[in-house]
Amino acid sequence: MTKRARVLPAAVTILLALGLAACGSDPEPGDPSWANGSPKAVATSEAPPPEDPAASTNGKAPRTPSESPSTPAFRMPTKAAGTPGARKVVDAFKAAGLKVTNLRNQTVDCGPSGAGIGCAELLTTDAVKVYVFPTEANATNQMDVWGTDAFRKGAVVLSYLGTKTGAAERKRYNDVLAKLS
């Protein structure tokens, strides 16, 4: 059997599938508007009524067209009780004489508009990034991704990715976090 004979059934199958996919729903029986290939215009009486913002339920604003009714709104996770906040960790670094220059609150990057890694808090400095996760399991999972460029204690992870922090300095940051309760 030649190559052409084997390719022909596959090509026919693909063309049939594309042809069937291109076909939309059939027009209503007796609908002459499709005779020229274009659908009929929607009559004014057939248009859906406009939404009345005052008629919304529970006083909430109406949903925007881009929202899916089946997708719940995103809520930022919260840190577990007893876990030190990112600010407390950074303050401990400062008290220990470690560099915390160019401190930035980037918690918004924890959600889907940012990196989307599911952290509850994120503070970054030039030397280290402090991530606080909602659970130790979340922190452990992220540690598995970052490997040796990170340190974890409980639900707090220190990341050194993209920094120029040396090994000796990293150990000092790690030790301060390890002693923090």
Summary of the structure (lengths in Angstrom):
residues: 181
radius of gyration: 29.0
end to end distance: 74.7
largest distance: 83.7
contacts: 394
relative contact order: 0.10
helix: 41%
strand: 10%
